[in-house]
Amino acid sequence: VGGVEPVDINQCGPAYHNQVTERYRPLGTPGWSKGVPCPWQPAGLGRGGLVIYNSEYWTGWPISKAHLTNTIVHEVLH
């Protein structure tokens, strides 16, 4: 089941949700995105996470189509 909900990059979203958003250089370095698991849920269960894509991927930063395709899958799998 998919949908749209607000994303707060400073905290984990609802349990069992993988949230995706984008920011300019989320790690402060060109060419890097960020995958954040949410392991501090009640009872110590890791349920869900946050993917913050680097907006440069869509705004002119040089990245090959193959690397971009790999990045989209790679970050979500964190």
Residue pairs with C-beta under 8 A, 6 or more apart in sequence:
5 13
5 14
5 17
5 19
7 13
7 19
7 20
7 21
7 50
9 21
9 23
9 26
9 50
9 52
12 38
12 40
12 41
12 48
12 49
12 50
13 19
13 38
13 48
13 50
14 48
15 41
15 47
15 48
16 47
16 48
17 48
18 48
18 49
18 50
18 51
18 76
19 48
19 49
19 50
19 51
20 50
20 51
20 53
20 76
21 50
21 51
21 52
21 53
22 52
22 53
22 54
22 55
22 58
23 52
23 53
23 54
23 55
24 54
24 55
24 56
25 32
25 54
25 56
26 32
26 33
26 34
26 52
26 53
26 54
27 33
27 34
27 54
30 54
30 56
30 61
31 54
31 56
31 61
31 63
32 54
33 51
33 52
33 53
33 54
33 57
33 71
33 75
34 50
34 51
34 52
34 75
35 49
35 50
35 51
35 52
35 74
35 75
35 76
35 77
35 78
36 49
36 50
36 51
36 52
36 78
37 46
37 49
37 78
38 46
38 47
38 48
38 49
38 50
39 46
41 47
41 48
49 78
51 75
51 76
51 78
53 71
53 72
53 75
54 61
57 63
57 68
57 71
63 71
